[in-house]
């Protein structure tokens, strides 16, 4: 089962996804679930946000943090892909942003991103585990001022559409209210 949870900044999408994971943990009597965190703990504000999120998580949820070199999204999905495994990916917005904002020419960043995106979509298509994927909605905002902002919105919007096609369920969260749009 693949469930995409999409919403704007501070919409409640992360809280909703974590609640869904906690309910699945209870319903399936699994020993633990995997939380794949795509945000790097850089800077005090980010570290504080991460700590606040971790405080509210069920103790059965094991956090795996990407470092984008040796511990990648693909490596975690490969490692934990079993039929009974529960996985939460939080979130694709940060994942795309990391690849596009490396200290390299944007063209090179896009090429590298397209490569890892293709790997991710292939893995997702064949995934045996139950996965909840959180992502940001980019279709309701302004057109970005910079080329990087426009490329980011294009790439994340394309990825969101591709993941939504593969997902069994899609939920939009707005102002803390979840609406199922694909069941």
C-alpha positions as CSV (number, residue, x, y, z in Angstrom):
1,X,0.0,0.0,0.0
2,X,1.3,3.4,-1.0
3,X,-0.3,6.5,0.5
4,X,0.7,10.0,-0.6
5,X,0.0,12.9,1.8
6,X,0.3,16.3,0.2
7,X,-0.3,19.8,1.5
8,X,1.2,23.3,1.9
9,X,3.6,24.6,4.4
10,X,2.3,24.1,8.0
11,X,-0.8,22.5,6.7
12,X,-0.7,19.6,9.2
13,X,0.4,17.0,6.6
14,X,3.3,15.7,8.7
15,X,1.1,15.3,11.8
16,X,-1.5,13.5,9.7
17,X,1.0,11.2,8.2
18,X,2.5,10.4,11.6
19,X,-1.0,9.7,13.0
20,X,-1.6,7.3,10.1
21,X,1.6,5.5,10.8
22,X,0.9,5.2,14.5
23,X,-2.6,3.8,13.7
24,X,-1.1,1.3,11.2
25,X,1.4,0.2,13.9
26,X,-1.5,-0.5,16.3
27,X,-3.6,-2.2,13.7
28,X,-0.9,-4.5,12.4
29,X,0.8,-5.2,15.8
30,X,4.2,-4.5,14.1
31,X,7.2,-4.2,16.4
32,X,8.4,-1.0,14.8
33,X,8.0,1.3,11.8
34,X,10.7,3.1,9.9
35,X,10.6,6.9,9.6
36,X,12.9,8.1,6.8
37,X,13.8,11.8,7.5
38,X,15.0,13.7,4.5
39,X,15.9,16.9,6.3
40,X,19.5,17.4,7.4
41,X,19.9,18.9,10.9
42,X,21.7,22.0,9.9
43,X,21.2,25.2,12.0
44,X,19.6,25.7,15.3
45,X,16.1,26.3,13.9
46,X,16.1,23.0,11.9
47,X,17.5,21.1,14.9
48,X,14.8,22.5,17.1
49,X,12.0,21.6,14.6
50,X,13.4,18.0,14.3
51,X,13.6,17.6,18.1
52,X,10.0,18.9,18.5
53,X,8.8,16.3,15.9
54,X,10.7,13.5,17.5
55,X,9.2,14.2,21.0
56,X,5.7,13.4,19.7
57,X,6.6,10.2,17.9
58,X,5.6,6.8,19.1
59,X,8.5,4.9,20.6
60,X,8.0,2.1,18.1
61,X,9.0,4.4,15.2
62,X,12.7,4.1,14.3
63,X,14.1,7.3,12.7
64,X,16.5,6.9,9.8
65,X,18.2,10.1,8.7
66,X,19.5,10.6,5.2
67,X,23.0,12.0,4.7
68,X,22.6,11.9,0.9
69,X,25.9,10.2,0.5
70,X,26.1,6.8,2.1
71,X,22.6,6.8,3.6
72,X,20.2,7.6,0.7
73,X,16.5,7.2,0.2
74,X,17.2,4.3,-2.1
75,X,19.4,2.5,0.3
76,X,16.8,2.7,3.1
77,X,14.0,1.5,0.9
78,X,16.1,-1.4,-0.3
79,X,17.1,-2.3,3.3
80,X,13.6,-2.2,4.7
81,X,11.5,-3.4,1.8
82,X,9.5,-6.4,3.2
83,X,5.8,-7.1,2.9
84,X,5.0,-6.3,6.6
85,X,7.3,-3.3,7.0
86,X,5.7,0.2,7.6
87,X,7.6,3.2,6.3
88,X,7.1,6.9,6.4
89,X,9.1,9.2,4.1
90,X,9.1,12.8,5.4
91,X,9.3,14.5,2.9
92,X,9.9,14.6,-0.8
93,X,10.0,18.4,-0.8
94,X,13.2,18.5,1.2
95,X,14.6,15.5,-0.8
96,X,14.1,17.3,-4.1
97,X,15.4,20.6,-2.7
98,X,18.6,19.0,-1.5
99,X,19.5,17.6,-4.9
100,X,18.7,20.9,-6.7
101,X,20.6,23.2,-4.3
102,X,24.0,21.5,-4.2
103,X,27.1,23.6,-4.7
104,X,27.2,22.7,-8.4
105,X,25.8,24.2,-11.6
106,X,22.0,23.8,-11.7
107,X,22.1,21.7,-14.9
108,X,24.3,19.2,-13.2
109,X,22.1,19.1,-10.1
110,X,19.1,18.4,-12.4
111,X,20.8,15.6,-14.1
112,X,21.8,14.0,-10.8
113,X,18.3,14.5,-9.4
114,X,16.6,12.9,-12.5
115,X,18.8,9.9,-11.9
116,X,17.9,9.4,-8.3
117,X,14.3,10.2,-9.0
118,X,14.1,7.4,-11.6
119,X,15.6,5.0,-9.1
120,X,13.1,6.1,-6.5
121,X,10.1,5.8,-8.8
122,X,11.2,2.3,-9.9
123,X,11.6,1.2,-6.3
124,X,8.3,2.8,-5.3
125,X,6.5,1.0,-8.1
126,X,7.9,-2.4,-6.9
127,X,7.8,-1.7,-3.2
128,X,6.4,-4.5,-1.0
129,X,6.3,-2.4,2.2
130,X,3.5,-0.2,3.2
131,X,4.7,3.4,2.7
132,X,3.3,6.8,3.6
133,X,5.0,9.6,1.6
134,X,4.7,13.2,2.7
135,X,5.3,16.0,0.2
136,X,4.6,19.7,-0.3
137,X,2.1,21.1,-2.7
138,X,3.6,23.5,-5.2
139,X,0.6,24.2,-7.4
140,X,-1.0,26.9,-5.3
141,X,1.8,29.4,-5.0
142,X,3.4,32.1,-7.0
143,X,5.9,31.5,-9.8
144,X,9.4,31.6,-8.3
145,X,11.6,34.7,-8.7
146,X,14.8,32.7,-9.5
147,X,15.5,30.0,-12.0
148,X,16.3,27.6,-9.1
149,X,12.9,28.3,-7.5
150,X,11.1,27.7,-10.9
151,X,13.0,24.5,-11.5
152,X,12.3,23.3,-8.0
153,X,8.6,23.9,-8.4
154,X,8.6,22.1,-11.8
155,X,10.5,19.1,-10.5
156,X,8.6,18.7,-7.3
157,X,5.3,19.1,-9.1
158,X,6.3,16.5,-11.7
159,X,7.4,14.1,-8.9
160,X,4.2,14.6,-6.9
161,X,2.1,13.7,-10.0
162,X,4.2,10.6,-10.7
163,X,4.0,9.4,-7.1
164,X,0.2,10.2,-7.0
165,X,-0.2,7.9,-10.0
166,X,1.6,5.1,-8.2
167,X,-0.2,5.6,-4.9
168,X,-3.2,3.6,-3.8
169,X,-4.4,6.6,-1.6
170,X,-3.8,10.3,-1.9
171,X,-4.8,12.7,0.9
172,X,-4.6,16.5,0.8
173,X,-4.2,18.2,4.1
174,X,-5.3,21.9,4.4
175,X,-5.5,23.8,7.7
176,X,-5.2,20.5,9.5
177,X,-8.2,19.0,7.7
178,X,-7.5,15.8,5.7
179,X,-9.4,15.1,2.5
180,X,-9.0,11.9,0.6
181,X,-8.8,12.5,-3.1
182,X,-7.8,9.0,-4.2
183,X,-8.9,5.8,-2.5
